[in-house]
Each structure stands twice: as C-alpha cells, then as structure tokens.
C-alpha cells in the first residue's frame, strides 16, 4: 500500500511540473514577441564639441555622426550605435557612418 501511495504522489508531482513548465514556456515566448526595435536616435546635447568633419552631403548625417562620436567617447556604446545608424539612414553612402557602427560593435 505504501508503494502505491508513493507512485501516485510521484505522478502528481510530475504532472504539476509539466504544467508549470508549459506555462513558463508560453510566458517566455510571449515576452519575446513583445520586444520592439529600438527607436531612432534622439538629438542629444551637452557631451562636448566635435569638429570631426566627414564626407557627406547631409548636414543631418554629419550631426548624427558627431553625436555618435561624442557618445562613443563617453562610453555610451548603445547610444553611439543608434546615432551612427541614424546617420547612415540620412546618408547610406557615408563610409564613416558605417565605420562608426562597426567601431562600436567591435
């Protein structure tokens, strides 16, 4: 009789573990689906001045590049990448903007 009760308890415990594992898996999938792409880089000031001129026809790309460079100097890698990518959106032919992304991503 004692063996039978132990087997029944073990079955209940395994069933509860299976249900909890399923709930956890569904939660993780749902959280993954809610991840959004990062927003475009905002204009950030107050990090100094950069006079590093690059070859671009877009003044906006130049400003985003300078911002990315200043953020890189401030060790704010995520914002630097966002700024360099925003510069690339303004001027897709900007080699230095692509370099900035590569520089920050290592």
For each residue, the residues with C-beta under 8 A, 3 or more apart:
1: 4 5
2: 5 6
3: 6 7
4: 1 7 8
5: 1 2 8 9
6: 2 3 9 10
7: 3 4 10 11
8: 4 5 11 12
9: 5 6 12 13
10: 6 7 13 14
11: 7 8 14 15
12: 8 9 15 16
13: 9 10 16 17
14: 10 11 17 18
15: 11 12 18 19
16: 12 13 19 20
17: 13 14 20 21
18: 14 15 21 22
19: 15 16 22 23
20: 16 17 23 24
21: 17 18 24 25
22: 18 19 25 26
23: 19 20 26 27
24: 20 21 27 28
25: 21 22 28 29
26: 22 23 29 30
27: 23 24 30 31
28: 24 25 31 32
29: 25 26 32 33
30: 26 27 33 34
31: 27 28 34 35
32: 28 29 35
33: 29 30
34: 30 31
35: 31 32
36:
37:
38: 82
39: 42
40: 82 86 89
41: 44 64 67 68 79 82 83 85 86
42: 39
43: 63 67
44: 41 47 67 71 79 83
45:
46:
47: 44 67 70 71 73 74
48: 70 73
49:
50: 66 69 70
51:
52: 65 66 69
53: 62
54: 61 62 65 94 96 97
55: 94 95 96
56: 61 62 65 87 90 91 93 94 96 97
57: 91
58: 61 62 90 91 94
59: 62 63
60: 63 64 87 90
61: 54 56 58 64 65 87 88 90 91 94 97
62: 53 54 56 58 59 65 66 87
63: 43 59 60 66 67
64: 41 60 61 67 68 83 84 86 87 90 97
65: 52 54 56 61 62 68 69 83 84 87 94 96 97 100
66: 50 52 62 63 69 70
67: 41 43 44 47 63 64 70 71 83
68: 41 64 65 71 72 79 80 81 82 83 84 87 97 100 104
69: 50 52 65 66 72 73 80 100
70: 47 48 50 66 67 73 74
71: 44 47 67 68 74 76 77 79 80 83
72: 68 69 75 76 77 80 100 103 104
73: 47 48 69 70
74: 47 70 71
75: 72
76: 71 72 79 80
77: 71 72 80 81 104
78: 81 82
79: 41 44 68 71 76 82 83
80: 68 69 71 72 76 77 83 84 100 104
81: 68 77 78 84 85 100 101 104 105
82: 38 40 41 68 78 79 85 86
83: 41 44 64 65 67 68 71 79 80 86 87 100
84: 64 65 68 80 81 87 88 97 98 100 101 104
85: 41 81 82 88 89 97 101
86: 40 41 64 82 83 89 90
87: 56 60 61 62 64 65 68 83 84 90 91 94 97 100
88: 61 84 85 91 92 94 97 98 101
89: 40 85 86 92
90: 56 58 60 61 64 86 87 94
91: 56 57 58 61 87 88 94 97
92: 88 89
93: 56
94: 54 55 56 58 61 65 87 88 90 91 97 98
95: 55 98 99
96: 54 55 56 65 99 100
97: 54 56 61 64 65 68 84 85 87 88 91 94 100 101
98: 84 88 94 95 101 102
99: 95 96 102 103
100: 65 68 69 72 80 81 83 84 87 96 97 103 104
101: 81 84 85 88 97 98 104 105
102: 98 99 105
103: 72 99 100
104: 68 72 77 80 81 84 100 101
105: 81 101 102
106:
